[in-house]
Amino acid sequence: MGILFLLLSCKEETARKPISYSSGEFIKESVTRNKELVNSEEEMIKNLIKKDSAHKYYQSTSGFWYKYIKANIQDTLTPKTGNIVDIEFEIQDVNGTVIYKKEETTPKVYVVDKQEIMVGLRHAIKLMRKEETISFIFPSHMGYGYLGDKDRIGLNEPLICVVTLKNIRTEKDIQTPPNQ
């Protein structure tokens, strides 16, 4: 009896084959959902801008909108890849409710295109001049996307970031202490 049990329990297992969608239907549905999401967010942002008739908004080539709160018309220098910028920013929802105060956000010092930062901010900072404050409206895919930040920012949530660029420096501008 023991040998029979052993023989029956030692049958060879076969791996299950993954479910495949060769028709591409899943991808087509996903693309359609994403297009609908982008269009609805864009429409919502345009309505938000329409309500704010006191300011002139600009649309970036990267797909976000912005207005100047404090402009610097004297300087022409904008941050380039590798520059070090000192920034302050707060994050709001589209109703203007503060999600993260500027004291809670990081980085305060950002190496342009060399450090992790929200996609929208990566593009936005390169439009700014020293001492400017700009309010940026980012669709969700330029913010924290379909996952949110898993804390205070929800899924597919468009965001407003109010950013002040305090200074722009190059690596040469940073003083290294002399060897002693």
C-alpha positions, 0 to 999 in steps of 0.5 A: 500500500505504501509503494502505491501511494508513493507512485501515485503522489509522484506524478509529474507536474506541468507548468500552466501556460500564461493567458495571452491576448494575441488580439491586442484588444487589452492594449487597444482598450488601455489606449482608449481609456488613457486618451479619454482620461487625458481629454477629460483632464484637459477639458477640466483644466481649460475650464479652471483657466477660464474661471481665472480671468485675472491671469494670462495662462500659457500652454507649454509644449510639454502638455501643461499650463502655467501663469506667472505670479512673480515674473523676472523680465530682466534676466534671460538665463533659464536652467539647463541640464546639470545646473543646480537650482534652489527651489521652493514649491507647494503642491495643491489639488485643482481646487487650490487646496494645499496637499503639501506645503513648501516646507514638506516638499523636496528637493530644495536643491535640484540638479537639473535632469540629473535627479529624480523629481516629478515629470512636470516639474522637470520640464517646468523648472527649465522655463523659469528665471531666477526669482520667479514664482510660477503656478503650473497646472499638470495633468495627472500623467505629468504628476503622480499618474495612475498610482498617486503618491500612495499618501496624500495625492490620489490616483490620476489627480491633476495637480497645481504646483506653485514654484519659486526658483530662488537661484541658478548655479553651475557646478563651477559656481560651487566653491570647494574648500582648498586642500589643507 
